[in-house]
Amino acid sequence: MISPILLQAGGAIAFLVGILSLAVHVAIIYWVYTDARTHSDQPAFLWALVAFFAPLLGLLLYWLLGRN
């Protein structure tokens, strides 16, 4: 049986990983939107939507296709 202390530590680590991944997701969306406003001919909110629905793929697509 797993001790309750290990379960609490595992839950805390999972929570921190979740918060970190959420922060990275939001940072990618924010960066793509602000960069697209200055370096892209396409609407910035569309690139932000792409980054919202597929963060890493959206970032890669923006770098390859969206920037002038």
C-alpha positions as CSV (number, residue, x, y, z in Angstrom):
1,M,0.0,0.0,0.0
2,I,1.2,3.5,-0.8
3,S,1.6,5.8,2.2
4,P,-0.6,8.9,2.4
5,I,2.5,11.2,2.4
6,L,3.5,9.9,-1.0
7,L,0.0,10.4,-2.3
8,Q,0.0,14.0,-1.1
9,A,3.4,14.6,-2.7
10,G,2.3,13.1,-6.0
11,G,-0.8,15.2,-6.0
12,A,1.2,18.3,-5.3
13,I,3.6,17.5,-8.1
14,A,0.8,16.8,-10.5
15,F,-0.8,20.1,-9.5
16,L,2.4,22.1,-10.1
17,V,3.0,20.4,-13.5
18,G,-0.6,21.3,-14.4
19,I,-0.2,24.9,-13.4
20,L,3.1,25.1,-15.3
21,S,1.6,23.7,-18.4
22,L,-1.3,26.1,-18.2
23,A,1.1,29.0,-17.8
24,V,3.1,27.9,-20.8
25,H,-0.1,27.5,-22.9
26,V,-1.2,31.0,-22.0
27,A,2.3,32.4,-22.7
28,I,2.3,30.8,-26.2
29,I,-1.1,32.2,-27.0
30,Y,-0.1,35.7,-25.7
31,W,3.2,35.7,-27.6
32,V,1.7,34.5,-30.9
33,Y,-1.0,37.1,-30.7
34,T,1.3,40.0,-29.9
35,D,3.9,38.9,-32.4
36,A,1.3,38.4,-35.1
37,R,0.0,42.0,-34.6
38,T,3.4,43.3,-35.7
39,H,4.9,40.6,-38.0
40,S,2.0,39.1,-39.9
41,D,-0.4,40.0,-42.6
42,Q,-3.1,37.7,-41.3
43,P,-5.4,38.6,-38.4
44,A,-3.6,38.1,-35.1
45,F,-6.7,36.7,-33.3
46,L,-6.8,33.8,-35.9
47,W,-3.3,32.9,-35.1
48,A,-4.1,33.1,-31.4
49,L,-7.0,30.7,-32.0
50,V,-4.7,28.3,-33.7
51,A,-2.3,28.5,-30.8
52,F,-5.2,28.0,-28.4
53,F,-6.4,24.8,-30.0
54,A,-3.0,23.3,-30.8
55,P,-0.3,25.2,-28.8
56,L,2.9,23.6,-30.0
57,L,1.7,22.9,-33.5
58,G,0.2,26.4,-33.7
59,L,3.4,27.9,-32.6
60,L,5.3,25.9,-35.2
61,L,2.8,26.8,-37.9
62,Y,3.0,30.5,-37.0
63,W,6.8,30.4,-37.2
64,L,6.7,28.7,-40.6
65,L,3.7,30.3,-42.3
66,G,2.5,33.4,-40.3
67,R,5.5,35.6,-40.0
68,N,6.7,37.9,-42.8
